[in-house]
Amino acid sequence: MKKQEDFLVEIHTEELPPKTLLKMAEAFCQQIKDRLQKVDLSFDDIKFFATPRRLAVFAKSLAYAQKDQVIERRGPAKQAAFDATGHPTPACMGFARSCGVTPDALQTIKNDQGEWVGLTETKPGKNVNEILPDLIEQAVMALPIPKRMRSGDSPVQFARPIHSMVMLYGDKVIEGNVLGFPLSRVTVGHRFHAPDEFTILHAAEYESLLRDEAHVIADFEYRRSEILSAARACVELAFNFKASVLIDPILLDEVTGLVEWPVALIGHFDASFLKLPPEVLISSMQDHQRYFPVIDANQQLLPHFVVISNIQSKHPERVIHGNERVLRARLSDAAFFYETDKKESLTSRMDKMKGIVFQAKLGSLYDKAERISKLAATIAEKMQVNTAHALRAGMLAKTDLTTNMVGEFPELQGVMGYYYAQYDHLPDEVALAIREHYLPRFAGDELPEHAVSQALALADRLDTLIGAFGMNQIPTGDKDPYGLRRAAVGIIRILIEKKINLDLKEIIDVGVSHYTVTLENKETVTEVLNFIQERLRSFYQEQGVSADVFAAVAALNIWNPLNVNERIKAVQAFKKLKEAEALSIANKRVSNILAKYGEVTDALVMQPTFFEHAAESELAHQLEVKSKIVAELSQSGKYDAVLLQLADLRKPVDDFFDQVMVMTEDKPRRENRILLLSKLRSLFLQVADIALLQ
């Protein structure tokens, strides 16, 4: 057997979920890679293959066996292992028995620290036949599959029922079973073009065999690039380079997970459907049919689409016609719903929300609309924008949930509300707020652009957090059915990135007051604030802000994220100064002294007459000077400038601690020094608790 050979494992299944196929394949590859490294089986390279009916991993030049292990077992010290006559002691004989040898087989192990009796053994490494079946089974069971299923009476659970498994090391089949399936060298081809079984003679032939004989492009990334190139090419040729295909990356991955042998075709739909909102057309094509829309040079939709077929038909016109017929039916329904919905204004739909339960303990959708309407108006007032528009947008924001169109296309909630608001001739700010208040929908998504939209987006998310925490529906582990983590991050991003100066404690207090039902959780406000702060911690961690910098600012319990952001930037800049470390240490010392000083001071203000050392007078003078400057800078939010000013205190502070004994027996002087340190401490706390900096 060669010392190194190529390795292949393939799981042949029923059609795997296309939306998660790539993630599953990457995880499978990573699991195998990590486990091979853990058991010390080296390889040159590793990659995955993924199609609708298979997951596979290929490792280039995988070592045949682990390296032999030299195991040294150390027993009693040599002087304790033998008696004066040279015979082994009971300790020595006991050690020998534990090693399975006689005392005369033991060796002397010597180093700088002394001599011992011991035994050196060479343990042969296990080979791939012994290691891989269990390793692969463990890797499969560790995959992130939310819902597993099994076939018939089989106890094996996977994302989809498994049909067979291939495992080859070079040209040899690894003997054994994985998940109850015997390992072989037989795979299957394309369901229609090559439904027969194919024998893999060598692991290295896998990809080329499937491509050349089985009509399967197994490499996910290559198949994705082929789909992209084919879609673009067929549109450019059909329209003489005057049109292009609209590619959504998420849809591209999903389509790649749907086909094994992609063929791009162009379809057409009636131009009269272009009267529908473009989002309706795009949703119909992308979300419902997995088609790629076609746009002109001005980014306007054309009555055409690209469909990626999984077969190379002898009659492609029939495939195109079938897809056109399906899309026509869906667009006809959409056109009917759109015209029907426009017969009833959004305002007239408000009463319908009373019959829709938002949450069993929190009332109807109408109740939520009333709450977010009032809260949006409060936020709008703080932002100095149109409160009347915020109030009205809040009441109408969820009315499109009662429409036929959103019932058929739930992903268009907010979007359809915007178009219906325009049709009802509502103010632009109101219409835009209905559309934008759902933003951001996911991590990295765009934010609402307009001020009223931002106020409504904040109100909606804060109301959801208050209601969920108020009824003790708090996220645990990876379970977050109400999307509270996403809501909290949305609040943080809107406030910071749109530079909205808002005290969340004040706003949450107002939000709680709008609930007509009694909230079960009496600590709702505190818990919501702490929850948002934890999200804020993660938000900064992702940006590379160190934990101590965040902790220094968080210690002040400031509930204005924009203000927190300015302080964090200032502390980050301060931490780079040469004075930062010494001042942080001094602040720790001051903090400890003040925390341990349990007496109540009789003195209320510092008395210069009690200064005993020049360092006391100098520090007091510097604090007086800096206090006035810091007060003005803090008031204007120039926290970086505040910390630059305070950096000048390094020498006076160092001199103070070098020359002055704070805890003197002289009570008036001791209290005077405590007051001086309290003033120093409060001055730094204008920005952050720099004592927490590491």
Rosetta blueprint (number, residue, H / E / L):
1 M L
2 K L
3 K L
4 Q E
5 E E
6 D E
7 F E
8 L E
9 V E
10 E E
11 I E
12 H E
13 T E
14 E L
15 E L
16 L L
17 P L
18 P L
19 K L
20 T L
21 L H
22 L H
23 K H
24 M H
25 A H
26 E H
27 A H
28 F H
29 C H
30 Q H
31 Q H
32 I H
33 K H
34 D H
35 R H
36 L H
37 Q H
38 K H
39 V L
40 D L
41 L L
42 S L
43 F L
44 D L
45 D E
46 I E
47 K E
48 F E
49 F E
50 A E
51 T E
52 P L
53 R L
54 R E
55 L E
56 A E
57 V E
58 F E
59 A E
60 K E
61 S E
62 L E
63 A E
64 Y L
65 A E
66 Q L
67 K L
68 D L
69 Q E
70 V E
71 I E
72 E E
73 R E
74 R E
75 G E
76 P E
77 A E
78 K H
79 Q H
80 A H
81 A H
82 F E
83 D L
84 A L
85 T L
86 G L
87 H L
88 P E
89 T L
90 P H
91 A H
92 C H
93 M H
94 G H
95 F H
96 A H
97 R H
98 S H
99 C H
100 G L
101 V L
102 T L
103 P H
104 D H
105 A H
106 L L
107 Q E
108 T E
109 I E
110 K E
111 N E
112 D L
113 Q L
114 G E
115 E E
116 W E
117 V E
118 G E
119 L E
120 T E
121 E E
122 T E
123 K E
124 P L
125 G L
126 K L
127 N E
128 V H
129 N H
130 E H
131 I H
132 L H
133 P H
134 D H
135 L H
136 I H
137 E H
138 Q H
139 A H
140 V H
141 M H
142 A L
143 L L
144 P L
145 I L
146 P L
147 K L
148 R L
149 M E
150 R L
151 S L
152 G L
153 D L
154 S L
155 P L
156 V L
157 Q L
158 F E
159 A L
160 R L
161 P L
162 I E
163 H E
164 S E
165 M E
166 V E
167 M E
168 L E
169 Y E
170 G L
171 D L
172 K E
173 V E
174 I L
175 E L
176 G L
177 N E
178 V E
179 L L
180 G L
181 F E
182 P E
183 L E
184 S E
185 R L
186 V E
187 T E
188 V E
189 G L
190 H L
191 R L
192 F L
193 H L
194 A L
195 P L
196 D L
197 E E
198 F E
199 T E
200 I L
201 L L
202 H L
203 A H
204 A H
205 E H
206 Y H
207 E H
208 S H
209 L H
210 L H
211 R H
212 D H
213 E L
214 A L
215 H L
216 V L
217 I L
218 A L
219 D L
220 F H
221 E H
222 Y H
223 R H
224 R H
225 S H
226 E H
227 I H
228 L H
229 S H
230 A H
231 A H
232 R H
233 A H
234 C H
235 V H
236 E H
237 L H
238 A H
239 F L
240 N L
241 F L
242 K L
243 A E
244 S E
245 V E
246 L L
247 I L
248 D L
249 P H
250 I H
251 L H
252 L H
253 D H
254 E H
255 V H
256 T H
257 G L
258 L L
259 V L
260 E L
261 W L
262 P L
263 V E
264 A E
265 L E
266 I E
267 G E
268 H E
269 F L
270 D L
271 A H
272 S H
273 F H
274 L H
275 K H
276 L L
277 P L
278 P H
279 E H
280 V H
281 L H
282 I H
283 S H
284 S H
285 M H
286 Q H
287 D H
288 H H
289 Q L
290 R L
291 Y L
292 F E
293 P E
294 V E
295 I E
296 D E
297 A L
298 N L
299 Q L
300 Q L
301 L E
302 L E
303 P E
304 H E
305 F E
306 V E
307 V E
308 I E
309 S E
310 N L
311 I L
312 Q L
313 S L
314 K L
315 H L
316 P H
317 E H
318 R H
319 V H
320 I H
321 H H
322 G H
323 N H
324 E H
325 R H
326 V H
327 L H
328 R H
329 A H
330 R H
331 L H
332 S H
333 D H
334 A H
335 A H
336 F H
337 F H
338 Y H
339 E H
340 T H
341 D H
342 K L
343 K L
344 E L
345 S L
346 L L
347 T H
348 S H
349 R H
350 M H
351 D H
352 K H
353 M H
354 K H
355 G H
356 I L
357 V E
358 F E
359 Q E
360 A L
361 K L
362 L L
363 G E
364 S E
365 L H
366 Y H
367 D H
368 K H
369 A H
370 E H
371 R H
372 I H
373 S H
374 K H
375 L H
376 A H
377 A H
378 T H
379 I H
380 A H
381 E H
382 K H
383 M H
384 Q L
385 V L
386 N L
387 T H
388 A H
389 H H
390 A H
391 L H
392 R H
393 A H
394 G H
395 M H
396 L H
397 A L
398 K L
399 T H
400 D H
401 L H
402 T H
403 T L
404 N H
405 M H
406 V H
407 G H
408 E H
409 F L
410 P H
411 E H
412 L H
413 Q L
414 G L
415 V H
416 M H
417 G H
418 Y H
419 Y H
420 Y H
421 A H
422 Q H
423 Y H
424 D L
425 H L
426 L L
427 P L
428 D H
429 E H
430 V H
431 A H
432 L H
433 A H
434 I H
435 R H
436 E H
437 H L
438 Y L
439 L L
440 P L
441 R L
442 F L
443 A L
444 G L
445 D L
446 E L
447 L L
448 P L
449 E L
450 H L
451 A H
452 V H
453 S H
454 Q H
455 A H
456 L H
457 A H
458 L H
459 A H
460 D H
461 R H
462 L H
463 D H
464 T H
465 L H
466 I H
467 G H
468 A H
469 F H
470 G H
471 M L
472 N L
473 Q L
474 I L
475 P L
476 T E
477 G L
478 D L
479 K E
480 D L
481 P L
482 Y L
483 G L
484 L H
485 R H
486 R H
487 A H
488 A H
489 V H
490 G H
491 I H
492 I H
493 R H
494 I H
495 L H
496 I H
497 E H
498 K L
499 K L
500 I L
501 N L
502 L L
503 D L
504 L H
505 K H
506 E H
507 I H
508 I H
509 D H
510 V H
511 G H
512 V H
513 S H
514 H L
515 Y L
516 T L
517 V L
518 T L
519 L L
520 E L
521 N L
522 K L
523 E L
524 T H
525 V H
526 T H
527 E H
528 V H
529 L H
530 N H
531 F H
532 I H
533 Q H
534 E H
535 R H
536 L H
537 R H
538 S H
539 F H
540 Y H
541 Q H
542 E H
543 Q L
544 G L
545 V L
546 S L
547 A H
548 D H
549 V H
550 F H
551 A H
552 A H
553 V H
554 A H
555 A L
556 L L
557 N L
558 I L
559 W L
560 N L
561 P H
562 L H
563 N H
564 V H
565 N H
566 E H
567 R H
568 I H
569 K H
570 A H
571 V H
572 Q H
573 A H
574 F H
575 K H
576 K L
577 L L
578 K L
579 E L
580 A H
581 E H
582 A H
583 L H
584 S H
585 I H
586 A H
587 N H
588 K H
589 R H
590 V H
591 S H
592 N H
593 I H
594 L H
595 A H
596 K H
597 Y L
598 G L
599 E L
600 V L
601 T L
602 D L
603 A L
604 L L
605 V L
606 M L
607 Q L
608 P H
609 T H
610 F H
611 F L
612 E L
613 H L
614 A H
615 A H
616 E H
617 S H
618 E H
619 L H
620 A H
621 H H
622 Q H
623 L H
624 E H
625 V H
626 K H
627 S H
628 K H
629 I H
630 V H
631 A H
632 E H
633 L H
634 S H
635 Q H
636 S L
637 G L
638 K L
639 Y H
640 D H
641 A H
642 V H
643 L H
644 L H
645 Q H
646 L H
647 A H
648 D L
649 L L
650 R H
651 K H
652 P H
653 V H
654 D H
655 D H
656 F H
657 F H
658 D H
659 Q H
660 V L
661 M L
662 V L
663 M L
664 T L
665 E L
666 D L
667 K H
668 P H
669 R H
670 R H
671 E H
672 N H
673 R H
674 I H
675 L H
676 L H
677 L H
678 S H
679 K H
680 L H
681 R H
682 S H
683 L H
684 F H
685 L L
686 Q L
687 V L
688 A L
689 D L
690 I H
691 A H
692 L H
693 L L
694 Q L
